């Protein structure tokens, strides 16, 4: 792991990790998984810490074992825009490795995370010699580009109110609810505004409007969707 201040954790074998079935690693045979296990490092990334930052040269890829992080991009005016949220089973850093460019995004833990790090040499060896792995990685990058394209269309054609509805439904569909029916992932108003693509003040006002209309319930950072069908009709 490139950052010395991360806390090392017990390294389970990749072949015994259910996360392998959720990522491009699912195409590997036992021998390949053993090679990955022997060279990877596993760490805890504390809430608020970076996995990597914009402009950094990555020395490998990250496999998210537990937890959620936000992937963001700084605009020319210095504001941070959340591109996507990443949870367990996903890989980070493949595009930068393949393009041999510095990363153009920053990944920050939204909660304590368990992350495995696989060195570049091992990743590229499998990419060159395992066509199934190469295809899975390219599919992931393609899906990310498609998601980014959809986001651009929403930003251009949807109102802020519609984008907030889309964002709340995305958080529910992607991360589920807790036992009390609230969105499982709790974000600051700043992060929600960043996802929606609006000012914090506008986001706070619209959330208040949604509450007054009975669409959602608010309790601090906790958000409960009360009228899902009405929100989906907005989108």
Secondary structure, 3 states (H helix, E strand, C coil): CCCCCCEECCCCCHHHCHHHHHCHHHHCCHHHHHHHHHHCEEEEECCCCEEECCCCCCCEEEEEEECCEEEEEECCCCCEEEEEEECCCCEECHHHHHHCCCCCCEEEECCCEEEEEEEHHHHHHHHHHCHHHHHHHHHHHHHHHHHHHHHHHHHHHCCHHHHHHHHHHHHHHHHCECCCCCECCCCCHHHHHHHHCCCHHHHHHHHHHHHHCCCEEEECCEEEECCHHHHHHHC
